[in-house]
């Protein structure tokens, strides 16, 4: 069983929408060999992608009386001045300002803050709507759809959001809480660090206690990049989009509805993404329709690859 980055067990296939029935059991009760490349993974950034603002701005910064713009400016200035990682710096500054205000940071409090994080229109319904689309369109038996979250935001706050249970696995930055009154960064996921988790999904090595550095032939990787779509909103997602596209996967850039789309246009022109669209996750939106186009391509490829696999087994 795979463990979530948050320390909670990842969902097994029984919790995922599985399309069609698995191949029947063969003679003498032994299962037939199965084509194993039928899992589709949708991978999301969080801040700016599923939620309009950084998650800390909804409840944590107001709780400690910090202005969001001033907080991020101070965190970035400190990182530059000390040559420090900007994500470690903001996590430390959160604690420092909370302590100055007499506000305790613990896991339970941060999880509770996640309840008030705003989501873009349609996000809560998205998972069922996309799952239903795949179920209708898939002609190959046993296609499984998984949703993953890879974020530089805080695992603890994400745990408190309404959509947390919808993810097969969540990889995000996290505090280490112990008996001492000092939360310490346990895991920090940078822009480039996100790409590690794409390979973990690709290789099926989602337990963070296991190394992903050992070579694994493409044929043995359970979720090919061609079966993956990455959703992001801007410059911080460029490394993940680049890795995804370079390895045959897909990417979609989103921008706030009715607001500037310049970053998305630049990503599209640079070949970083297949499509871009407003972050409107409701059924029938441009984002929904363009995601479905990519899913159609992936489902067709799965059918072709499975048939090639079957033919290959028959001519050995």
N, C-alpha and C positions, 0 to 999 in steps of 0.2 A: 504494500500500500504506500502511496506517495504522500509525503507530508507537505502541507501548505507552508509557504514562507512564514505565515502567521503562526505556525505551530499547530495547526488544526489539520486533521486528515483530509486529503483531497478526495473528491467524489469519485467513486468507481463507475464503471460503465453503466451500472444499474440506475444511476441518477441522471444519465445523459439521454437526450432524445436519440433513439436508435431507429433507423429507417429500415423497414423490411425485416425478414427473418434470417437468421444465420443458416448456413448450409446444414442439411440434415445429417444426422449421425450415420456413419457408414456401417457395413456389415460387422458383426461380432462386437458391436457397441463402440468401435473406435471412430472418432470424429474424422471427417475428411479434412485434408489440408485446405486451408483457407487463404485467400488473397488478403494480405494484411495491410494494405495501403488505403483503407477506406475511412479514415478519420479526418475530418475537416476541422481546422483550428482557426478561430477568429480571435485576434490578439489586440487588446486595446491599451492605449495610454489612458490616463484619467483626467488630470487637470487640463482644461481647455478642449478635451475630446468628448468625455462623457458629462463633464461638469463645466459650467461657464467660467469659474474662477478657481484659483488654487484652493484646495480644501481647507487650508488653515485660515482663510479669510472669512469663512462663514461663521465660525464660532470661537475658535481658539484665540485669534488676535483680538477680536472684540472683548473676549473674556479678560484679557490682561490689559485692556485699554490701549492697544497699539494700533496706530494707523497703518494700514496695509502697505501703502506706497512707501512710507517712511521706513517700515520694517525691512522690506526687501532691499531698499537702497542701502540701509545700514549693513545688512548681511552681505551684500555684494561688495561693499566698500571694505569691510573687514577681511573678506576672502582675498581681495586684491592686495591689501596692505600686508597681509601675513603669508601670502602665497599658499593659502589653504584651499581645500576643496570647498566649493560653494555650498554643497548640500550638507556636509558636516557642519559648516559654519552656521547655516540657518537652524539646524537641529540644536546646536549649542546655544544659539541666541534665543531660541524659544524658551529653553530651560532657564537661561539667565534672567530674562525679562519676567518670566512667571515667578521665579523665586523672589525677585525684587518687589513684586506685587503681592507676595504672600499666597500665590496660587500654586497648589501642588500638582505636579504632573504624575499621573500613574496610568496604568493601562486602562482601567475601568473608566476613568474620566475621559480619556481620549476616544475610547470606543463610543461612549455616550454622545460625544460631540459629532460623531458621524451621522447621527440621525437628522441633523439639520442641514446637511450638505445638499445643495441644489443640483438637480440633474437637468440636462437638456430635454426638450419635449420628446416624448415617446420612448425614452431610454428604458423605463420599467417594462414596457410592453414589447420592446424590441426582441428580447430573447425568445419569447414564445412565437412571435410573428416570423422571425427568421427560421426557427425550428420547424414551424408549420410549412414554410415555403420549401425547405429542403425535403421534408417528408413527402410533399406532393410531387416535386420534380425528380426526385431520385428514382431511377429505374434499377439501379444496382442494389442488391440485397445487403443489409448490414451496414449502411453508411451511418457514421456517428458524427455528431456535431458537438464541438467543445468550445467554450469561451474562456479566454485567459486574460488576466490583467497584469501589465508590467508597468510600474509607476515609480517615479522618484518621490512620490508623496508618502504618507505614513500609513503603514499597514493597520495600525491601531484605529485610526479614523476611518479607513476604508471598511474595516470590520463592522462598523456601526451603520454603514449605509444600507439602504433598502435592497440594493442589488448585489450585495456581497455573496449571498448564497447561490447566485446564478453562475458563478465562475467555477470552473473545474480546478483552477489553481490561481493564486494571487502571489505575485512577486513584487514586493515594495520595500521601501526603506522602513527601518524598524528600530525602536529603542530597546535597550537591555535594562530591565528593571530587576533590582535585587534588594537586599535588606537595607542597603544604604540609601540615603535620600538624594541619589544622583542618577537620573536616567542617562545612560551612555549609548551612543549610536551602536546598534548591533549589526545592522546591515544598511549600507548606503548604495542606492542604485543610481548611477550617473547616466547621462545621455548615452555615452558609449557602452557603459556597463549593461544597459538594457539588452544589448545584442547577445550577451551570454545566455539570457533566458530564452531567446528565440532558438538558440541551438539546443538548449535543454528540452524544449518542447519538441523540436525536430528529432532529437535522439531518444526521447522518452526517458531522459535522466532528470526527473523533476525533484528528486530528493536532493536537497542542497548539501547533504553530507557526502554525496558522491561526486567525483570529478567528472568533468565532461571533456577532459583533454585527451583521453585515449581515442585512438583512431577508430571510427566506425564506418564501414563501407556504406555507400549511399543506399544500397539495396536492403540493408538491415535497419535503416532508420524508420521508425513506425509512422511518423507524420512528415512526409516530404514537404519541402518549402512550397512546392506547387499546390499543396492543399491548405495553404495558410494565407490569411489576409491580415495586414497590420493597419490599425486605425490610429492616426495621430493628427496633431494640429499645427505643427510649426517646426522651427529650427531644431528644437530639442529632440525631435523624432527623426531627423535626417539619418543618423547612423543606423537606426533600426530599419527605416525604409530602404536604405541603400543595401543593407545585408539581405533583406527580404527579396528585393527585386533582382539583385545580382545572382541569387541562388534559385531563381525561377518562381519566387513567390509574388505576392501582390500587396499593394498598399493603397489606401484611400486617405486623403487629407481632408480635414473638416475645418470650417470656420464658423464663428457665431452667425446665426441667421440675421440678415439685414446689415451686417457689418463688413468691414474691409476683408477682401479675399486675396490681397496681394501676395501674402506668404504662400498660400495654396497654389496660386497661379505660377509663382516662381518654382515651387516644387514640381508642379506638372511639367513645366517647360524644361526643367533639368532632368526629367525622366525619373524622379524620385517616387512618383505615385502613378497608378493607373488612372485614377479619377480624383476629382475633388468635389465637394458639395457642402451646403450649409449643414450644420450639426442638428438636423431635424430627423429624429429616429422614428418618426411615425410611418406607418404603412402607407405606401404611395408617394413618399417624398423622393427627391432626387437621390438622396443617400441610400434609401431602401432599394430603389430600382437599380442603381449602379452596383450595389453590393450583390443583388440577385443576378445581375449579368455575369459577374465574376464567379458566383456560385454555379451558375449554369455551365460555364466553361470547365470548372473543376469537376463537376459531376460527370460531364461528358468524358473528360480525360480519365477519370476513375473507371468508367465503363470500358473505355478502349484498353487501358492498361490491364484490367482484369481479364478481358478476352484474350489479349496477347499472352498473359500468364497461363490461361487455360490451354491455349493452343500449344504453348511451349511444353507443358506437362504431358501433352498427348503425343509428342514426337520424340521423346527421350529414347 
